[in-house]
Amino acid sequence: MHLPLLQDILILLGFSVVIVFALQKFKLPSIIGFLLTGVIIGPYGFSLIDAVEQVEILSEIGVILLLFVIGMELSIKQLISIKKTVFIGGSLQVGVTILIAGLSYYFLGNSWSESVFVGFLFSLSSTAIVLKTLQDRQQISAPHARNALAILIFQDIIVVPMMLVTPMMAGESTNLGLSILALVVKSIIVIAITFVGARYVVPKLMHAIAKTNSKELFLLVTITLCFAVAFLTSEAGLSLALGAFMAGLIVSESEYSHQATSIILPFRELFTSFFFVSVGMLLDLEFFLSNIPVILLLVLIVFIVKSSIAAGAVAVLKYPTRTVLLTGLALFQVGEFAFILSKVGIEYNLLSAQTNQYFLSVSIVSMILTPFVIIFSEHITDRFIGVSKRLGLDSTLVSAKDMIEMSHHELENHLVIIGYGLNGSNLAKAAAASKIPYVVIEMNAETVKREKAKGVPIIFGDATQDHILETVHVANARAAVIAISNNFATHSIIKNIRSHSDSLYLVVRTRYVKETSELIALGADEVIPEEFETSVQIFTHVLQNFLVPEDDIDVLVDKVRADNYQLFQGELKLPKTYRPNNLADFNITCLRMSADSNRFLGKPLKELSLRAEFGINILGIKRRDEMLESIQPEEVLRQGDIVYIQGSQINIEQFHKLVK
């Protein structure tokens, strides 16, 4: 029995394996390999695939699963938090792109209807490629990724009205008003079903399914929910991808979303590869090679114009320059939904065959370039900000009100918290409870507005910028904590902080242990890897369950932490010291005299000659609950004493080794 589709899938997967494997040798994104596979095996390449339409159907499944997983990684609450970016940023990006692209095409001698339609095509970006690349780079939760997602959601919504308007622009008689009204009513119904399902139906359903302990049933229910909501939105006249995203949001409201994500991921990876291959199949190599100078020029123009428009749309919402630029660079390409829309345009004679080939060539080249642009977007952004500084231009978007408020508070010996997520907010609460002066730097405008109303000392700004750090008086701070998820921004912030202060105690949160050594080398005093601390919490709870004494657990935790950081940092620099900013080399710390400190125990201080021999001074001794502040030369050190000492960092470290 011969199955042509099976043969085509085998060819597709076989070429994909070879090409992606070759590109991995050069550390190039796998998306590039899939696109090149499509170009090679497609109808304009070696024409090795016969069932092109069936492959396109499989690729649609890939887009559905991709948006489903992304929806599960968010929540309705998070989506509501970016509503301004969805509607204001999205409408500005789409509207201005249509205006500029449409006018440009009109002045080339085309009709207004054709020009507006071409504007429609170039206003759309690639949801699949942008989100896949950001997800692979673990940046999906970064501010610029959230902005990109918000604008892409708006594009997915607006593509439906574009399809409704297209026949009208072509002169076809249709009741546009009635169609739009029906679409609005259907959309409201779908949103209502999504909300009710997320809050009341799906969590109970998933709980009942999870109780059966059947992985097969859990998988079937998860897939069914995904395709059911996608089908519902498709029948309502909305896109399949938007429906899949909404299905993911529904599942995200249950506590089983992480398990559902882990089950779906293998299927998503397979079917999204079909999607990228199918996109590559659309490129006409002969046309591309014969018109390559014009196509590359158009790609450059699209890159500059679309990036600028998307960045401007985000800048209107008063995001920092860094976030603005990164968002713009992520959305410069022409997207997959434009291909669907182009077919409608060809059907109604709004797009000529030649224009369509130019459009396809520009779109696919821009898609191929997208992963590279996102990878190097940090460097491009840093270079741009550096140039703007040299030209004397403002390189961030901090509100003037925040700057004025902060200038009235000459902060000193305080804590700087960068990022007000879960870690940052908990640290701020702990600092407030301990009466430690602190200030927070945060890039989410809504968070800043909400927390400022509660009285939190927080400013809106980008900590990679020098004058934001100057605003919070980082040079006078005692400590700073970087609690953000963007690893690239963390690197820049560490460098900038160290350019202001070498003595500030800098703690950095990161996701993985493997990043510890690099962050230490950049200037962090201490790095807290989430995956390592999670493992500590796991064995702590397990040992507590086995009734291991708390003191023994604390000793074990300290030993594990010390051994781990020893491994990644080289020699562990203990103990930690406090250095007042107005004294160049006045380090203070405290040490406990243990049983191993025989050399120093039971002898008068005058015989120990600590200042002459070790370069340290004893400022005070805490013995049990009594603090001895007036230290006499005849005073004797005892086991268990907590000794407060002062000296240079090197001398303190050497003395600490002798005490231990």
Buried (B, 14 or more C-beta within 10 A) or exposed (E): EEEEBEBBBEBBBEBBEEBBEEBEEEEBBBBBBBBBBBBBBBBBBEEBBBBBEBBBEBBBBBBBBBBBBBBBBBBBEBBEBBEBBBBBBBBBBBBBBBBBBBBBBBEEEBEEBBBBBBBBBBBBBBBBBBBBBBBBBBBBBBBBBBBBBBBBBBBBBBBBBBBBBBBBBBEEEEEBEEBBEBBEEBBEEBEEBBBEBBEEBBBEBBEEBBEEEEEEEBBEBBBEBBBBBBBBBBEBBBBBBBBBBBBBBBBBBBEBBEBBBEBBEEBBBBBBBBBBBBBBBBBBBEBBEEBEEEBBEBBEEBBEBBBBBBBBBBBBBEBBBBBBBBBBBBBBBBBBBBBBBBEBBBEBEBBEEEBBBBBBBBBBBBBBBBBEBBBEBBEBBBEBBEEBBEEEEEBBBBBEEBBEBBEEEEBEBBBBBBBBBEBBBEBBEEBBEEEBBBBBBBBBBBBBEBBBEEEBBBBBBBBBBBBBBEBBBBBBBBBBBBBBBBBBBBBBBBEBBBEBBEBBBBBBBBEEBEBBBBBBEBBBBBBBBBEBEEBBEEEBEEBEEEEEEEEEBEEBBEEBBEEBBEEBBEEEBBBEBBBEBEEEEBBBBBBBBEEEBEEBBEEEBEEBEBEEEBBBEBEBBBBEEEEBEEBEEEBBBBEEBBBBBBBBBEBBBBBBEEBE
